[in-house]
Every structure is written in structure tokens, then in C-alpha cells.
Amino acid sequence: AYDLIASVEADDTLRFTPQFSLLPGNRYRAILRPDVLEGLKSDPKNEVTLDIALPAPKRTATTVLTQIFPSADKLPENQLRFYLHFSQPMSKGEAYTHLKLLRENGEAVELPFLELGEELWDTSGTRLTLLIDPGRIKRGLKPREDVGPVLEFGHRYTLAVDASWKDAAGEPLKAGFTKKFSVDKPVEVGIDIAAWKIEPPAANTKQPLVVRFPRPLDHALLLNKVHVLNASGRLVVGDVAVTDEERKWEFIPAEPWPPSDYGLEVDKVLEDLAGNRIGRAFELA
């Protein structure tokens, strides 16, 4: 209900002005009670009604899927997860209806993903973690024995995202998205930190500290599970960048590096693309 201000124009037009503006996309009903205007008790039979429908504003789809990680176009047969990054928050609860994994002949892989009731979104609603069914990765498990692995060495696949997927505002994506990749042999050994190559920066500069890996590691974990400590064991403040198909980690300090000793702290949950951790293979977990 709206509070209305009534005024009579020179041409005997009765004009009602709402206290608050009418909203596009909503329906309204105006009711005129002429009996009341004459000081009489209102009789519903004499009421005049007018239904008003304001057209909803035409919206332009703006949300896009900006990136899928891993970024490489060659992934191991035991690839464990994908990260889908969107430009704006997305709707929840319908992800799996908009995702397909296609073989090179265009045929869809049967139930390739671990479909969780609680989808794995980050707090911003812009990044979805998509897990390949682990039961079809580890050898000896019934899903793999019954249906076979999701990905097979030597073949090509396409991860397809359709444009009808709606964002948090209820609007579809501006466009669909596809990631094409080929499948390499499985990676079944733990991460070996001794094989990392560290490129230290010069003192009194803001040059990045660079760490290079012999194989790609998990993009999201690299952003959050590797830290730089100063000689006192405190975290050094700065920004992290992950590039070169997740084979390169860079740390850019907020302030120039003081001459000192520094340490690299790596959380033991860090994984590669196949879920292998430091010194431990996923297949043995």
C-alpha cells in the first residue's frame, strides 16, 4: 500500500502522487472510491479500479566466466579438480546442470564430477571448486571398476559451461565457456620440495621472490598455503602471483626487502593437480 497525495488539476483531472516511486517490474492496483469523495460510506459496487503493470527494465548480461584452473592445456589422467572463476557472484544449487565434460567425439562423460549437495563456493560466490569423482581416480574402487576412469591418457576433452547458468542477480551468463585439454600420463608421486628452484630478490628492492616448480601445483592452494617469514618468524606482507601454468610462484613485498634472512613456509596441505601432497601420493592417501 502506498500513501498518496491527491490534487485536482485545472482540467478537473484528479492526480495521485505516490509517496515513493513505483518500481519497474511490479504490478499495482489503483482504487477510486467516489462515495468517499462525497463524504459517504464507501460502497464496493461503486469502486473504480485500474491495474498498472510497469515493465521490468531490460537487463544486459554482464557476468562472465573469466578463467578455469588448471590453466594448462595438458592435464594428468588423475587430474582431481578444477576452479571456475566468475566476474560476479553466481547463483547456487544448480552448478552441475550447467557443466559437461565432453570426449573428443562430442559424447558426454557419464557423471564425471563429485556432485555435492553443498556446492564448493568461496565466500565471495565467484569461485567454484569442481571435483572429479575420486572414486573413478583411485584404482581398486568400485566406481572406477564399474564405469572406468573419467579421463584417459592420450585422449582430448572439453569442459563446457553453458550460458544459461544464472548469476546471483538471476541473469544468465553473458556467454558460455569451454576449456579444451589433452590428457597425459597420471602423476603418482608426492611433491618434492628439494626440486623447487628459488630465485631470491636483491636487498632494498621490491623485486619478487620467485619459486619455480618442476610440475604444476594447485592454483588456489598456492595463493594461500605458501608464505614468506622474516628472521623473527613473522609473516612478510605482500602480494602473491601464480603464473606459467601454475609452475611459478612470485611474492612481491609491500615494502622493499631489508637485508636479512628469510624463510619460506609451506603448508603440508599443498597439492599438485592430482592431489599429491608433499612427500605423499594421492593414491596412497
Residue pairs with C-beta under 8 A, 6 or more apart in sequence:
2 18
2 19
2 20
2 28
3 18
3 19
4 16
4 17
4 18
4 19
5 16
5 17
5 19
6 14
6 15
6 16
6 17
7 14
7 15
7 17
8 14
8 15
9 15
14 32
16 30
22 28
22 52
22 54
23 54
24 54
24 55
24 56
24 57
25 54
25 55
25 56
25 57
26 54
27 51
27 52
27 53
27 54
28 51
28 52
28 53
28 54
29 49
29 50
29 51
29 52
30 49
30 50
30 52
31 47
31 48
31 49
32 47
32 48
32 49
32 50
33 42
33 46
33 47
34 46
34 48
35 41
35 42
35 43
35 46
36 42
59 169
59 171
61 163
61 171
61 172
61 173
61 174
62 87
62 88
62 171
62 174
63 86
63 87
63 88
63 90
63 167
63 171
63 173
63 174
64 86
64 87
64 173
64 174
64 175
64 177
65 84
65 85
65 86
65 87
65 161
65 173
65 177
66 85
66 86
66 87
67 85
68 82
68 83
68 84
68 85
68 159
68 177
68 179
69 82
69 83
69 85
69 219
69 220
69 246
70 79
70 82
70 216
70 219
70 245
70 246
70 273
71 219
71 245
71 246
72 181
72 216
72 245
72 246
73 180
73 181
73 182
74 181
74 182
74 183
74 184
75 151
75 181
75 182
75 183
75 184
75 273
76 183
76 184
76 185
76 186
76 187
76 273
76 274
77 149
77 151
77 152
77 153
77 183
77 184
77 185
77 186
78 137
78 151
78 186
78 187
78 188
78 274
78 275
78 282
78 283
79 132
79 151
79 183
79 273
79 274
80 131
80 132
80 134
80 137
80 271
80 273
80 274
80 275
80 282
81 129
81 130
81 131
81 132
81 218
81 275
82 129
82 130
82 132
82 159
82 179
83 127
83 128
83 129
83 130
83 219
83 220
84 127
84 128
84 130
84 161
85 126
85 127
86 126
86 127
86 128
86 167
87 126
88 126
88 167
88 168
88 169
89 124
89 125
89 126
89 167
89 168
90 121
90 125
90 126
90 128
90 165
90 166
90 167
90 168
91 165
91 166
91 167
91 168
91 170
92 119
92 121
92 125
93 119
94 165
94 166
95 119
95 128
95 130
95 165
96 113
96 115
98 161
98 162
98 164
98 165
99 113
99 130
99 159
99 160
99 161
100 108
100 159
100 160
100 162
101 108
101 109
101 112
101 113
101 150
101 157
101 158
101 159
101 160
102 108
102 109
102 157
102 158
102 159
102 160
103 109
103 155
103 156
103 157
104 155
104 156
104 157
109 150
109 157
110 147
111 133
111 147
112 132
112 133
112 136
112 150
113 130
113 131
113 132
113 133
114 131
114 132
114 133
114 134
116 131
119 128
120 128
120 129
120 130
120 131
121 127
121 128
121 129
122 129
125 168
127 220
129 220
132 150
132 151
133 143
133 150
134 141
134 275
135 141
135 142
135 143
135 144
136 143
136 144
136 147
136 148
136 149
136 150
137 144
137 149
137 150
137 274
137 275
137 282
138 144
138 282
138 283
139 283
151 157
151 183
152 183
153 183
153 184
153 185
153 186
154 182
154 183
155 182
155 183
156 180
156 181
156 182
156 183
157 180
157 181
157 182
157 183
158 178
158 179
158 180
158 181
159 178
159 179
159 181
160 176
160 177
160 178
161 173
161 176
161 177
161 178
162 173
162 176
163 172
163 173
163 174
163 175
163 176
164 172
164 173
165 172
165 173
166 172
166 173
167 173
186 274
187 215
187 272
187 273
187 274
187 276
188 274
188 276
188 281
188 282
188 283
189 276
189 281
190 276
190 277
190 278
190 279
190 280
190 281
191 217
191 270
191 271
191 272
191 276
191 277
191 278
191 279
192 214
192 279
193 266
193 278
195 213
195 214
196 211
196 212
196 213
196 214
197 211
197 212
198 209
198 210
198 211
198 264
199 209
199 210
199 211
199 212
200 209
201 207
201 208
201 209
201 253
201 257
202 257
203 256
203 257
203 258
203 259
203 260
204 256
204 257
204 258
204 259
205 256
205 257
206 252
206 253
206 255
206 256
206 257
207 257
208 241
208 250
208 251
208 252
209 228
209 250
209 251
209 253
209 262
210 248
210 249
210 250
211 226
211 248
211 249
211 250
211 264
212 244
212 247
212 248
212 249
213 246
213 247
213 248
213 249
214 247
215 247
215 272
215 273
216 245
216 246
216 247
216 272
216 273
217 246
217 247
217 249
217 270
217 271
217 272
217 273
218 246
218 270
218 271
218 272
218 273
219 242
219 246
221 267
221 269
221 270
221 271
222 240
222 242
222 246
222 249
222 270
223 240
223 242
225 266
225 267
225 269
225 270
226 240
226 249
226 264
226 265
226 266
226 267
226 270
227 235
227 236
227 264
227 265
228 235
228 236
228 238
228 251
228 253
228 262
228 263
228 264
228 265
229 235
229 236
229 262
229 263
229 264
229 265
230 236
230 260
230 262
231 260
231 261
231 262
233 263
236 251
236 253
236 262
237 253
237 254
237 255
238 251
238 252
238 253
238 254
239 251
239 252
239 254
240 249
240 250
240 251
240 252
241 249
241 250
241 252
242 248
242 249
242 250
243 250
246 273
266 278
268 277
268 278
269 277
270 277
270 278
271 277
271 282
274 282
275 282
275 285
276 282
277 285
